[in-house]
């Protein structure tokens, strides 16, 4: 049987998200064409199922009012597969 950790560490989750940095950057670069002044921060909130699927991604806080950018960033997060845990 495959070993399932009891939980996922913050370091593991952070690392998996940081590994998508180039995709987040692509979201931002695509939106810069329409909004050259674009800068700020987006804080997301999400749940992780025991199977490692990221669900219910929501914007918890944002200093950016660009809906297309928010959607792009959420899409990147939703495509990340984490390992299963108990």
Phi, psi and omega in degrees: 000149178282132179290127175251121177295157180294323180212173177256132181287154175300324180297318179296311181298312179302317181296319179293323179288316179299329179295347179259013184310317183295327178289321176297319180298322179297318176305311184296313182298320179298323181281337179299330179301318181275336187218079185298342181270006188299120173199160181141201184218148177237127177251123181253155176232138179204165176250154176239122179288163179298340177274000177089012179271133177275128185226166174050049180285127180226152172280116180275327182197147179202139172259009182245131180255036181252103185296323180296321178294315179301315181297318180299314181295318177298318179300319179298313181299315184295337181274353180285130175255122177260167179282157178291155176210162183268000000 
